[in-house]
Amino acid sequence: MFDPELPCRAYVRHVYADRDDPQCRGRYFLVVFHPDPDDMRRAAYRHDKSSAYRTHRPGSVDDALGLWQPASARARYDRKQRMWVDTTPPFAGVMRFARGHLTPDVIAHESTHAALHITRLHDWSKDGHDGRADFGDDCDLAEEAFAYLLGDIVQSVTALVEQLGAWREHGA
């Protein structure tokens, strides 16, 4: 069992931006369930001291009940190949939640951020990174791969919430 006064940590492993691509690298991320929103925000600031976690304005991190903190993409220039080569480790980032405030929409929201980041990491390692995730037109293979990735992340995080018993109580 967990101590309700302390953060609880778990990893989501083996998430793939494209299940059907044999070149796709598996990723993982850390999920932290904080005792309350203030603890979550303080931990987010300790993890990343960027201005996004110091700003005090409505709709900012100050009001957040969940956060996604992505890990950076890395690359080095390979002189023999005359191109940039992906050296990003498989760690994708940290997803944070305030226990007792979790709802399906909070999980879906943060999972979407995670899925987009993992898709961008995959696109970077495949084609070079331009900062955008391209899903093509209509419902093509890229969009389908993203939908599966998002579903896998939501399912994994929801299972962790179930194990922890961290759903917000009805009417709270």
Disulfide bonds with the S-S distance in Angstrom:
none
